[in-house]
Every structure is written in C-alpha cells, then in structure tokens.
Amino acid sequence: MNSNLKTLNDNLKKTESTLEKLNASKADKENQAAEIAKVYTALQPLQDEVKSFASIHKNFQTATSDIKNLERKLTSDLSNIEASTENSRKEFDQLQTSVNTLLTQKIDKDTFDLELLKIRKQYQRLISQAMATLNQRLDSIQEDLGNKQSQSSSGQKTPTTSSVTSTGAGNKATASESGTIVEQDISE
C-alpha cells in the first residue's frame, strides 16, 4: 500500500512538473488550456485513488488499535485466570494433603462428626453472607426500578415490588409473592 501511494505521489509530482513547464513555455494559450484540461482529467482518477488509500490507511490504523486493545484485555484476563488456577491448585494440594493425613490416621466417629459439623457451619455462614449480599443487590435494583418507573409514569401509581429479607444463618427468609425463598438449617 505504501509503495502504491509513493508511486502515485511520484506520478503526481511529474505531472505537476510538466504543467509548470507548459506554463513556462511560449505555447499557444488555447493549446495550453486544452492540454491542462486533459492532464487534470487524467489526474482525477489518481486523486480519487489517493483519497481511497488515505481512508483505507485510517481504517487499518483503527483496526490495529482495536487489535492491540483486545490483546491487552486478553493478556489481563489470562493473567487473572492463571492466578485463579494457581490458587485452586494450592487449595487442591492442601485438600489432598489433608485427605492423605486422614487416610493414615484412624479417626473415631465423634471426631469425624465434629469436623463435618464445622464444615457445614462454615458453608452455612458463607451461604448466609452470599444471600445477604444478593438481597442487598436485589433491594437496590428494585429501588432503582421503582425510581425509574415513577419517573417514567409521571404521576401514575406504580406497582410495588416484593422484597426478600434475610435475617441471618439458620433463619427463614420470606417473600411477599409466590416463588418464595426459604433458608433453613441443614439437619443431620
């Protein structure tokens, strides 16, 4: 593309040089005007082609910029995935070590039940925290929707949306419409 553009520019310079020589000569003004018109007519396709190369070059630069941005984003995402994979690998190794340790030891039922209870409580706490976070987000979204509905209805009464509340681990969460969410303790 650059070589074509250079060739076109060289041809344009040669044509301009020829025009200058024609102007400098003592040729007949009528013939000179006719020749100049022919030269400009011949130059018009070249000028159009140079303009199209400029737009192609601009599109190429835009595409190159987009590709670089995508490459940066992909590199960042891959780094995040690699870090997550490494964390998962470490956790797996720890679990494997724990399992191997447990396999070599003889544990009684009470110890096993106690460890199992600890794990259940931890997961219940994590689930409760996740539910609380989700409920907060849901309330925020419902509030935003309510505000938008009241703005768009310009004075019309808006229907109320149900809200889900959570009171912590082991307690029930209720909703005012069908499709309720109920959170309960895990029983053995």
C-alpha positions in Angstrom: 0.0 0.0 0.0 2.8 2.4 0.9 4.6 1.6 -2.4 1.4 2.3 -4.4 0.9 5.6 -2.5 4.6 6.5 -3.2 4.2 5.7 -6.9 1.0 7.8 -7.1 2.8 10.7 -5.4 5.7 10.4 -7.8 3.3 10.5 -10.8 1.6 13.5 -9.3 4.9 15.3 -9.0 5.9 14.5 -12.5 2.5 15.8 -13.8 2.8 19.0 -11.8 6.4 19.4 -13.2 5.0 19.0 -16.8 2.3 21.6 -16.1 4.9 24.1 -14.8 7.0 23.5 -18.0 3.9 24.1 -20.1 3.2 27.3 -18.3 6.8 28.5 -18.8 6.8 27.8 -22.5 5.6 30.3 -25.0 3.0 27.8 -26.4 -0.3 28.9 -27.7 -2.7 29.6 -24.8 -5.6 27.7 -26.4 -3.5 24.6 -26.8 -2.1 25.0 -23.4 -5.5 25.2 -21.8 -6.6 22.1 -23.7 -3.5 20.2 -22.6 -4.0 21.3 -19.0 -7.7 20.1 -19.1 -6.5 16.8 -20.4 -3.9 16.5 -17.7 -6.4 17.3 -14.9 -8.9 14.8 -16.4 -6.1 12.2 -16.4 -5.2 13.1 -12.8 -8.7 12.8 -11.4 -8.7 9.0 -11.1 -5.3 9.2 -9.4 -6.5 11.8 -6.9 -9.6 9.6 -6.1 -7.3 6.6 -5.6 -5.0 8.6 -3.3 -8.1 9.6 -1.3 -9.3 6.0 -1.1 -5.8 4.9 0.1 -6.0 7.5 2.9 -9.3 6.2 4.1 -8.0 2.6 3.9 -5.0 3.6 5.9 -7.2 5.2 8.5 -9.3 2.1 8.7 -6.2 0.0 9.0 -4.9 2.1 11.9 -8.3 1.8 13.7 -8.3 -1.9 13.3 -4.7 -2.1 14.5 -5.6 -0.1 17.6 -8.6 -2.3 18.3 -6.5 -5.4 18.0 -3.9 -4.0 20.4 -6.7 -3.2 22.9 -8.1 -6.7 22.6 -4.7 -8.2 23.1 -4.2 -6.2 26.3 -7.6 -7.3 27.6 -6.9 -10.9 26.7 -3.5 -10.8 28.4 -5.1 -9.3 31.5 -7.8 -11.9 31.5 -5.3 -14.7 31.1 -3.3 -13.4 34.0 -6.4 -13.4 36.2 -7.2 -17.0 35.1 -3.7 -18.1 35.7 -3.7 -16.6 39.3 -7.1 -18.3 39.9 -5.8 -21.6 38.6 -2.8 -21.4 40.8 -5.0 -20.7 43.9 -7.2 -23.6 43.0 -4.2 -25.8 42.6 -2.8 -24.8 46.1 -6.2 -25.5 47.7 -6.4 -28.9 45.9 -2.9 -29.7 47.2 -3.9 -28.8 50.7 -7.0 -30.9 50.5 -5.0 -33.8 49.1 -2.6 -33.5 51.9 -5.4 -33.4 54.4 -7.0 -36.5 52.9 -3.7 -38.3 52.9 -3.2 -37.4 56.5 -6.7 -38.6 57.4 -6.2 -41.8 55.5 -3.1 -42.6 57.5 -4.9 -41.8 60.8 -7.7 -43.7 62.3 -10.4 -41.3 63.4 -13.4 -42.1 65.5 -17.0 -41.2 64.7 -17.1 -38.3 67.1 -14.1 -36.6 65.6 -15.5 -37.1 62.1 -18.9 -35.7 63.1 -17.3 -32.7 64.7 -15.2 -31.9 61.6 -18.3 -32.4 59.4 -20.3 -30.1 61.6 -17.5 -27.4 61.4 -17.6 -27.7 57.6 -21.4 -27.4 57.5 -21.4 -24.4 59.7 -18.7 -22.7 57.6 -20.8 -23.3 54.4 -24.0 -22.1 56.1 -22.2 -18.9 57.1 -20.9 -18.5 53.6 -24.3 -19.1 52.1 -25.9 -16.7 54.5 -23.4 -14.0 53.6 -23.9 -14.6 49.9 -27.7 -14.4 50.4 -27.4 -11.2 52.3 -25.3 -9.7 49.6 -27.7 -10.9 46.9 -30.7 -9.5 48.9 -28.9 -6.1 49.2 -28.3 -6.1 45.5 -31.9 -7.1 44.8 -33.2 -4.3 47.0 -31.0 -1.8 45.3 -32.2 -2.9 41.9 -35.8 -2.9 43.0 -35.4 0.6 44.4 -33.8 1.8 41.1 -36.6 0.2 39.1 -39.2 1.9 41.3 -37.5 5.2 40.9 -37.4 4.8 37.1 -41.0 3.6 37.0 -42.1 6.6 39.0 -40.1 9.0 36.8 -41.5 7.4 33.6 -45.1 7.2 34.7 -45.2 10.9 35.6 -47.7 10.7 38.4 -49.2 7.3 37.7 -49.3 4.9 40.7 -46.6 2.3 40.3 -47.0 -1.3 41.4 -45.0 -2.3 44.4 -42.4 -5.0 44.1 -41.8 -7.7 46.6 -38.6 -7.6 48.6 -36.8 -10.6 50.0 -35.3 -10.2 53.5 -32.7 -12.4 55.2 -32.2 -12.4 58.9 -29.0 -14.5 59.1 -27.9 -18.1 59.1 -30.4 -20.7 60.1 -33.4 -18.3 59.9 -36.1 -18.2 57.3 -36.1 -15.7 54.5 -39.5 -14.8 53.1 -41.0 -13.0 50.1 -44.5 -11.5 49.7 -45.3 -13.2 46.4 -45.2 -16.7 45.1 -41.7 -18.0 44.3 -40.6 -17.6 47.9 -37.1 -18.3 49.1 -36.8 -20.2 52.3 -33.5 -20.7 54.1 -33.3 -23.5 56.6 -30.6 -25.1 58.8 -29.2 -28.3 57.5 -30.1 -31.2 59.8 -28.2 -34.4 60.2 
